[in-house]
Amino acid sequence: MTDIALRLDGVYKKFRKGELYDSLRDLIPALAGRVLRGRRREALAPREFWALQDVTFGVRRGEAFGIIGANGAGKSTILKLLSGIMRPTRGTLQVNGRLSALIEVSAGFHPDLTGRENVFLNGTILGMTRAEIKQRFDAIVAFSGLEDFIDTPVKRYSSGMFARLGFSVAAHVEPDLLIVDEVLSVGDYLFQQKCLERMNEIMAGGATVIFVSHNLRAVSTLCARSLLLERGCVVELGPSNQVIRAYVTRGRESRALEPDRQIRITDVSLGPQGSSRVQFETGESLEITVVAAARTPHSDMSVVIAIADDNQYLVFDTCTQRLGAGPLALDAGETLRCTFKVQLRLAQGTYHVNAYLHRYVTDQPYERWLHAATFFVGGTPTVRGVAHLAPSLVHCEKHSLVGPLTASGAAPSAAAGGLVGEGVQEPAQRATNGIGEEHVADT
């Protein structure tokens, strides 16, 4: 058996923009003209465009392969070609083995059927026999967490419920190749983690996963190799950290086209010079370097770095002046390079570095660069929130009550011997109160 799960060689795909025919009278002459012109298949008509151009890559069996890029880059088009929904305009495509795809929320579902009926419908579309679906039905429903709604028509489902049921069916096909598009983004955090664990189990069984997502941390965690697409062309192909770094730094090219300012931040980098690493663990140290250049003299300046989470919530900031460097100045033609070292006491998540050149006299920035760099922090998902405060359990002791409550309704105190635990050895002395009830008396 070949070691290659799938391969694309020189694949092109074109689409037509807005070509609409209001009547059969208009459609027939247009089709006839297209046939008579005998136009080459790869040539573009005025209203056509290339969605994919010369895409070539291969994926080995048992590998998780990520595809990233901006909206409209061609990611979903590749997945639809792999799934057999469309055919390439040009080039060759090879898929070896049984394929299961989760490309769009609600794809393969009939809105008037119940969740139970749609499990059988979707499973059949994905290639399972009725006997296989019956055998795995309970596992599919349990994984989705929709036991209470499985007999409800899916037209009443939310997008998150669609994603849960769709992924559950696709993940239990036991495929040789699992294709997952951005549909998981509509699921909640815990279900996303559950899906990632399931994809790891699928890979451990020798299957291949093609993962398309804007969640770069998930791509970095799951996929060893990735592909970066831009306007249908392959921009970067290689280790995920390297590809993600290329993606998050694409904004530097557009920044370079901006009109020159009198002073500007020219570079913000993570780690040692030349490093492409973007994935770190909680507690690690990280160096952040900011480089600035001036065309005219600037004084009374401080370099500021700020770290924000994926929701743009400010997690931390610091600056050269607060760290003892004092006001900085640059003359015309000079360059400033500042390296900060921070300890990543952060919980698992995606974080962005914003850089500023700040003037304290006017309390205004000379220059700013938002989202200048992006990095991911891994770690245990049991740590929630933003900061990781390294918690530890100092003491946890269980006591049990002995005897009834006091007349006031309060539980007996440990000093009265009413609690049994470490250090409480002496039996309590029994007595009666004024109304004839027994109570625990002090000894």
C-alpha positions as CSV (number, residue, x, y, z in Angstrom):
1,M,0.0,0.0,0.0
2,T,1.3,3.5,-0.9
3,D,2.4,5.7,1.9
4,I,0.7,8.8,0.3
5,A,-2.9,9.4,1.5
6,L,-3.5,12.1,-1.1
7,R,-1.7,14.2,-3.6
8,L,-2.4,17.2,-5.8
9,D,-0.2,18.0,-8.8
10,G,-0.6,21.3,-10.7
11,V,-4.2,21.7,-9.8
12,Y,-6.2,24.7,-11.2
13,K,-9.8,25.5,-10.6
14,K,-11.7,28.4,-12.2
15,F,-15.2,29.9,-11.5
16,R,-17.4,32.3,-13.4
17,K,-18.6,35.5,-11.8
18,G,-22.2,36.6,-12.0
19,E,-23.0,35.0,-15.4
20,L,-26.8,34.8,-15.2
21,Y,-29.3,34.0,-17.8
22,D,-32.9,35.1,-17.3
23,S,-34.4,32.8,-20.0
24,L,-33.7,29.7,-22.1
25,R,-33.6,32.1,-25.1
26,D,-30.4,33.7,-23.6
27,L,-28.8,30.5,-22.4
28,I,-28.9,28.5,-25.6
29,P,-27.0,31.0,-27.7
30,A,-24.4,31.5,-24.9
31,L,-23.8,27.7,-24.8
32,A,-23.6,27.4,-28.5
33,G,-21.2,30.3,-28.8
34,R,-19.0,28.7,-26.1
35,V,-18.9,25.4,-28.1
36,L,-18.2,27.1,-31.5
37,R,-15.4,29.2,-30.1
38,G,-13.6,26.1,-29.1
39,R,-11.8,28.0,-26.4
40,R,-9.0,26.2,-24.6
41,R,-10.0,24.8,-21.2
42,E,-7.3,26.7,-19.3
43,A,-8.1,30.1,-20.9
44,L,-10.1,32.6,-19.0
45,A,-13.2,34.4,-20.3
46,P,-13.8,38.0,-19.3
47,R,-16.0,37.0,-16.3
48,E,-13.9,34.0,-15.1
49,F,-11.2,33.9,-12.4
50,W,-8.8,31.3,-11.0
51,A,-9.8,30.1,-7.5
52,L,-6.8,27.8,-7.5
53,Q,-3.6,28.1,-9.5
54,D,-0.9,25.4,-9.7
55,V,-1.5,23.9,-6.3
56,T,0.8,21.0,-5.6
57,F,1.3,19.1,-2.3
58,G,1.1,15.6,-0.8
59,V,0.1,14.2,2.6
60,R,1.3,11.0,4.1
61,R,-0.8,8.4,5.9
62,G,-1.3,9.1,9.6
63,E,-0.3,12.8,9.2
64,A,-2.4,15.8,10.3
65,F,-2.0,18.5,7.6
66,G,-3.3,22.1,8.1
67,I,-4.5,24.5,5.4
68,I,-4.6,28.2,6.5
69,G,-5.2,31.5,4.7
70,A,-7.5,34.5,4.6
71,N,-11.2,34.2,3.6
72,G,-11.4,33.6,-0.2
73,A,-7.9,32.1,-0.4
74,G,-9.2,28.8,-1.9
75,K,-9.1,26.6,1.2
76,S,-12.7,25.3,0.9
77,T,-12.2,24.8,-2.8
78,I,-9.4,22.4,-2.2
79,L,-11.5,20.4,0.2
80,K,-14.4,20.2,-2.2
81,L,-12.1,18.9,-4.9
82,L,-10.8,16.3,-2.5
83,S,-14.3,15.3,-1.5
84,G,-15.3,14.8,-5.1
85,I,-17.9,17.6,-5.0
86,M,-16.1,19.4,-7.8
87,R,-13.5,18.5,-10.4
88,P,-10.4,20.4,-11.1
89,T,-10.2,22.5,-14.3
90,R,-6.7,21.3,-14.8
91,G,-4.1,19.1,-13.0
92,T,-4.4,15.7,-11.2
93,L,-5.7,14.7,-7.9
94,Q,-5.3,11.4,-6.1
95,V,-7.0,10.2,-2.9
96,N,-6.2,6.8,-1.5
97,G,-8.7,5.2,0.9
98,R,-12.1,5.9,2.4
99,L,-12.8,9.6,2.9
100,S,-15.0,11.4,5.4
101,A,-15.6,15.1,5.1
102,L,-17.2,17.8,7.4
103,I,-17.1,20.8,5.1
104,E,-20.1,22.9,5.9
105,V,-22.5,23.1,8.9
106,S,-25.7,21.2,8.1
107,A,-24.2,19.7,4.9
108,G,-25.8,16.3,4.4
109,F,-28.7,17.0,6.7
110,H,-32.4,17.4,5.9
111,P,-34.0,20.1,8.0
112,D,-37.4,18.3,8.3
113,L,-35.9,15.0,9.6
114,T,-35.0,14.4,13.2
115,G,-31.4,14.1,14.5
116,R,-31.8,10.3,14.6
117,E,-33.0,10.1,11.0
118,N,-30.2,12.5,9.9
119,V,-27.5,10.3,11.5
120,F,-28.6,7.5,9.2
121,L,-28.9,9.9,6.2
122,N,-25.5,11.5,6.8
123,G,-23.8,8.3,7.6
124,T,-25.0,6.7,4.4
125,I,-23.8,9.7,2.4
126,L,-20.4,9.3,4.0
127,G,-20.3,5.6,3.0
128,M,-21.4,3.7,6.0
129,T,-23.8,0.8,5.7
130,R,-27.0,0.8,7.7
131,A,-25.6,-2.0,9.9
132,E,-22.5,0.1,10.6
133,I,-24.6,3.1,11.6
134,K,-26.8,1.0,13.9
135,Q,-23.7,-0.4,15.6
136,R,-22.1,3.0,16.1
137,F,-25.3,5.0,16.7
138,D,-25.1,5.2,20.5
139,A,-21.4,6.3,20.3
140,I,-22.3,9.0,17.8
141,V,-25.1,10.4,19.9
142,A,-23.0,10.2,23.1
143,F,-20.1,12.0,21.5
144,S,-22.4,14.8,20.2
145,G,-24.0,15.3,23.6
146,L,-27.4,15.7,22.0
147,E,-29.2,12.7,23.6
148,D,-32.1,14.9,24.8
149,F,-32.6,16.4,21.3
150,I,-31.9,13.4,19.0
151,D,-35.6,13.0,18.1
152,T,-36.1,16.7,17.4
153,P,-36.2,18.0,13.8
154,V,-32.8,19.5,13.0
155,K,-34.3,22.7,11.6
156,R,-34.7,23.6,15.3
157,Y,-31.0,23.0,16.0
158,S,-28.5,25.8,16.5
159,S,-25.4,26.0,14.3
160,G,-23.4,24.6,17.2
161,M,-25.7,21.6,17.5
162,F,-25.4,21.0,13.7
163,A,-21.6,21.1,14.1
164,R,-21.7,18.7,17.0
165,L,-23.9,16.1,15.2
166,G,-22.1,16.5,11.9
167,F,-18.6,16.0,13.4
168,S,-19.8,13.1,15.5
169,V,-21.0,11.2,12.4
170,A,-17.9,12.1,10.3
171,A,-15.6,11.1,13.1
172,H,-17.2,7.6,13.6
173,V,-17.0,6.6,9.9
174,E,-13.6,5.2,10.7
175,P,-12.1,6.9,7.6
176,D,-8.7,6.6,6.1
177,L,-8.9,10.4,5.5
178,L,-10.9,12.9,7.6
179,I,-11.4,16.4,6.2
180,V,-12.5,19.0,8.6
181,D,-13.3,22.6,7.6
182,E,-13.9,25.7,9.8
183,V,-17.2,24.3,11.0
184,L,-15.7,23.6,14.5
185,S,-15.5,27.3,15.1
186,V,-19.2,27.4,15.9
187,G,-18.8,24.8,18.6
188,D,-18.1,25.7,22.3
189,Y,-14.6,25.4,23.8
190,L,-15.0,22.1,25.5
191,F,-16.5,20.5,22.3
192,Q,-13.6,21.8,20.2
193,Q,-11.1,20.2,22.7
194,K,-13.1,17.0,22.4
195,C,-12.9,17.1,18.6
196,L,-9.2,17.7,18.7
197,E,-8.7,14.7,21.0
198,R,-10.9,12.6,18.6
199,M,-8.8,13.7,15.6
200,N,-5.6,12.6,17.5
201,E,-7.2,9.2,18.1
202,I,-8.0,8.9,14.4
203,M,-4.4,9.7,13.5
204,A,-3.2,7.2,16.1
205,G,-5.2,4.6,14.2
206,G,-3.2,5.4,11.0
207,A,-5.8,7.7,9.4
208,T,-5.0,11.1,7.9
209,V,-6.5,14.5,8.9
210,I,-6.8,17.5,6.7
211,F,-7.7,20.5,9.0
212,V,-8.8,23.9,7.7
213,S,-9.1,26.5,10.5
214,H,-8.6,30.2,11.4
215,N,-7.7,28.9,14.9
216,L,-4.0,29.0,14.4
217,R,-3.3,27.6,17.9
218,A,-5.3,24.5,17.1
219,V,-3.5,24.1,13.7
220,S,-0.1,24.5,15.5
221,T,-1.1,21.9,18.2
222,L,-2.6,19.3,15.8
223,C,-0.7,19.6,12.6
224,A,3.0,19.0,12.0
225,R,2.9,20.5,8.5
226,S,0.7,23.1,7.0
227,L,0.0,25.0,3.7
228,L,-0.6,28.7,3.4
229,L,-2.8,29.8,0.5
230,E,-3.2,33.3,-0.8
231,R,-5.5,34.1,-3.7
232,G,-5.5,30.5,-4.8
233,C,-1.7,30.2,-4.9
234,V,0.6,28.3,-2.5
235,V,2.7,30.9,-0.5
236,E,4.3,28.6,2.0
237,L,4.5,24.9,2.6
238,G,6.4,23.2,5.5
239,P,6.4,22.9,9.3
240,S,3.3,24.5,10.9
241,N,5.3,27.0,13.1
242,Q,7.1,28.3,10.0
243,V,3.9,28.5,7.9
244,I,1.9,30.2,10.7
245,R,4.7,32.7,11.2
246,A,4.7,33.5,7.5
247,Y,0.9,34.0,7.7
248,V,0.9,36.3,10.7
249,T,3.8,38.4,9.2
250,R,2.0,38.9,5.8
251,G,0.8,42.2,7.1
252,R,4.4,43.5,7.1
253,E,4.3,43.7,3.3
254,S,1.3,45.9,3.2
255,R,2.8,47.9,6.1
256,A,5.9,48.4,3.9
257,L,3.8,50.0,1.2
258,E,2.5,52.7,3.6
259,P,3.9,56.2,3.2
260,D,7.1,56.7,5.2
261,R,6.7,58.3,8.6
262,Q,9.3,60.4,10.3
263,I,9.8,57.5,12.8
264,R,8.5,54.0,12.5
265,I,8.7,50.5,14.0
266,T,10.5,48.4,11.3
267,D,10.4,44.9,13.0
268,V,8.9,43.0,15.9
269,S,10.2,39.5,16.4
270,L,9.9,36.7,18.9
271,G,12.8,34.6,20.3
272,P,16.4,34.6,19.0
273,Q,17.1,36.2,15.7
274,G,16.0,33.9,12.8
275,S,13.7,31.8,15.0
276,S,10.4,30.8,13.5
277,R,8.9,29.4,16.8
278,V,5.4,30.5,17.7
279,Q,4.3,27.8,20.1
280,F,5.4,28.0,23.8
281,E,4.5,26.4,27.1
282,T,3.2,28.1,30.2
283,G,6.1,29.3,32.4
284,E,8.6,29.6,29.5
285,S,10.6,32.8,29.0
286,L,10.1,34.7,25.7
287,E,12.2,37.4,24.2
288,I,10.4,40.2,22.3
289,T,12.6,42.5,20.1
290,V,11.4,45.8,18.8
291,V,13.4,47.7,16.1
292,A,12.7,51.3,15.2
293,A,14.2,53.8,12.7
294,A,14.0,57.6,12.6
295,R,14.3,59.9,9.6
296,T,14.2,63.0,11.8
297,P,15.3,63.6,15.5
298,H,12.9,62.4,18.1
299,S,13.3,62.7,21.9
300,D,11.6,61.9,25.2
301,M,10.5,58.5,23.9
302,S,9.8,55.1,25.3
303,V,9.3,51.7,23.6
304,V,6.2,49.9,24.8
305,I,5.1,46.3,24.3
306,A,1.6,45.1,25.2
307,I,0.3,41.6,25.1
308,A,-3.4,41.0,24.3
309,D,-5.5,37.9,24.0
310,D,-7.5,36.8,21.0
311,N,-10.4,39.0,22.2
312,Q,-8.2,42.1,22.3
313,Y,-8.2,42.1,26.1
314,L,-5.0,43.6,27.5
315,V,-3.1,41.0,29.5
316,F,0.1,42.9,30.2
317,D,2.2,45.8,29.1
318,T,5.6,47.3,30.0
319,C,8.0,49.8,28.6
320,T,11.7,50.8,28.6
321,Q,11.1,53.8,30.9
322,R,9.4,51.7,33.6
323,L,12.2,49.1,33.3
324,G,14.8,51.8,34.1
325,A,16.0,52.9,30.6
326,G,14.8,56.4,31.0
327,P,13.7,58.7,28.1
328,L,15.1,57.6,24.8
329,A,16.2,59.7,21.8
330,L,16.9,59.1,18.2
331,D,18.7,61.3,15.7
332,A,18.0,61.3,12.0
333,G,19.2,58.1,10.4
334,E,19.6,56.2,13.7
335,T,18.1,52.8,14.6
336,L,17.0,51.6,18.0
337,R,16.8,47.9,19.0
338,C,15.2,46.9,22.3
339,T,14.8,43.3,23.5
340,F,12.4,42.6,26.4
341,K,12.3,39.2,28.2
342,V,9.0,38.1,29.8
343,Q,7.9,34.9,31.6
344,L,4.8,33.5,30.1
345,R,2.6,32.9,33.2
346,L,-0.3,32.7,30.8
347,A,-3.1,30.1,30.4
348,Q,-3.5,28.2,27.2
349,G,-4.5,30.5,24.3
350,T,-3.6,32.8,21.4
351,Y,-1.8,36.1,22.2
352,H,-0.8,39.1,20.1
353,V,2.0,41.6,20.7
354,N,1.3,45.3,20.1
355,A,4.3,47.7,19.9
356,Y,4.4,51.4,20.4
357,L,6.9,54.3,20.4
358,H,5.4,56.5,23.1
359,R,6.1,60.2,24.0
360,Y,5.3,60.8,27.6
361,V,5.4,64.6,27.4
362,T,2.3,64.6,25.2
363,D,1.0,61.2,26.3
364,Q,0.7,60.3,22.6
365,P,2.3,57.6,20.5
366,Y,4.8,58.5,17.9
367,E,4.1,55.2,16.2
368,R,2.1,52.0,16.8
369,W,2.0,48.5,15.3
370,L,-1.0,46.4,16.4
371,H,-0.8,42.6,16.1
372,A,2.9,43.0,15.2
373,A,3.5,39.3,16.3
374,T,1.4,36.4,17.4
375,F,2.2,33.4,19.6
376,F,0.4,30.5,21.2
377,V,0.7,29.2,24.7
378,G,0.0,25.5,25.3
379,G,-0.5,23.7,28.5
380,T,-3.2,21.9,30.4
381,P,-6.8,22.9,29.4
382,T,-7.8,22.6,33.1
383,V,-6.2,26.1,33.7
384,R,-8.9,28.6,32.7
385,G,-8.8,32.4,32.3
386,V,-5.9,34.4,31.1
387,A,-3.2,34.2,33.8
388,H,-1.6,31.0,35.1
389,L,-0.9,31.7,38.8
390,A,0.7,28.3,39.4
391,P,-1.9,27.1,41.9
392,S,-1.2,24.4,44.5
393,L,-3.4,22.7,47.1
394,V,-2.0,23.3,50.5
395,H,-4.6,21.6,52.7
396,C,-7.9,19.7,52.2
397,E,-9.5,17.9,55.1
398,K,-12.8,16.3,55.5
399,H,-14.8,16.2,58.7
400,S,-18.0,14.4,59.6
401,L,-20.7,15.6,62.0
402,V,-21.4,13.5,65.1
403,G,-24.6,13.9,67.0
404,P,-27.6,16.2,66.3
405,L,-27.5,19.9,65.8
406,T,-27.6,22.2,68.8
407,A,-30.9,23.8,69.8
408,S,-29.9,26.9,67.9
409,G,-29.7,24.9,64.7
410,A,-26.0,25.3,64.3
411,A,-23.7,22.3,63.9
412,P,-21.5,21.4,66.9
413,S,-18.1,23.0,66.9
414,A,-14.8,21.1,66.7
415,A,-13.9,22.3,70.1
416,A,-17.1,20.6,71.5
417,G,-16.0,17.3,70.0
418,G,-18.9,17.4,67.5
419,L,-16.5,17.0,64.5
420,V,-14.5,13.9,63.9
421,G,-11.2,14.6,62.1
422,E,-7.5,14.7,62.7
423,G,-6.6,15.8,66.2
424,V,-10.1,15.2,67.6
425,Q,-9.8,12.2,69.9
426,E,-11.9,12.7,73.1
427,P,-15.5,11.7,73.3
428,A,-18.0,14.4,73.9
429,Q,-19.9,14.5,77.2
430,R,-23.7,14.3,76.8
431,A,-26.1,16.5,78.8
432,T,-29.6,17.8,78.7
433,N,-30.8,21.3,78.1
434,G,-33.6,23.1,79.8
435,I,-36.2,21.7,77.4
436,G,-35.2,18.1,77.9
437,E,-33.2,17.7,74.7
438,E,-29.8,16.1,74.6
439,H,-27.0,18.4,73.6
440,V,-23.2,18.3,73.5
441,A,-21.7,19.9,76.5
442,D,-18.1,21.3,76.9
443,T,-15.8,19.0,78.8
